[in-house]
Amino acid sequence: MTDNGHQRPGLFVTFEGLDGSGKTTQAALLAQRLRAQGWDVAETAEPGGTRLGAAIRALLLETDGAPVSPTAEMLLFFAARAQNVDEIIVPALQAGKAVVCDRFSDSSLAYQGAGRELGESVVLDLDRIACRGLLPDLTILLDIEPEVGLRRASGGPVLDRMHGESAGFHRRVRDAYLRLAEREPRRFRVIAAAGSIAEVGARVWEAAAAELAARVHRV
Ligand code: TYD
């Protein structure tokens, strides 16, 4: 991925984290707050943010337990991403809007690259094809212990196969996220997901407000 984030209009914020980290709630809250600041906001999600993405998500939901090849799974997530990028994200950014996206390529790096152990380089190859250098301005990583997240997410709309993965899988995903955040400290904010919705929301807003202030200075 290349950091071209500040040569284009708009604001691109992504939310990342384990299942049960509260991303979806916090993404909606941030969108609301950005609107209150006068931003026109496009909200989207991966894999299900477009019609095609929702169909791909349904394909992956796998109720009958039939095995899905890790590579096929990765390609499906990237097909959903390519559609999201072309249909929603890039047009919104070009129109100067803020885009708040629940999961993006870092999910594939963490879940497919590390969790499924496909490695980072193949994920980055696909990212180059699907996203063509598009990188978030700000990535909020809601960090949570896998055991706590899984307990919170139980009964929620998580993909069954991910949910049923081993403790080792979820730990690899979390560690990969933390490594990504360490590698790109300017783009990532690691926020503890523990606490009330309002408490976590305040931490998220602090990070977003800092990014907005920094952008004003960069212009
Ligand atoms: P979903 O219920 O759609 O959303 P969420 O858990 O974010 O509320 O489930 C998405 C699942 O798919 C989740 O377990 C993470 C996984 N996933 C990947 O493995 N790779 C990806 O690239 C994406 C976008 C998601």
Boltz pocket constraint, residues with backbone or C-beta under 6 A from the ligand:
constraints:
  - pocket:
      binder: B
      contacts: [[A, 19], [A, 20], [A, 23], [A, 24], [A, 46], [A, 47], [A, 48], [A, 57], [A, 77], [A, 78], [A, 102], [A, 103], [A, 104], [A, 105], [A, 107], [A, 108], [A, 109], [A, 111], [A, 112], [A, 157], [A, 158], [A, 159], [A, 162], [A, 163]]
      max_distance: 6.0
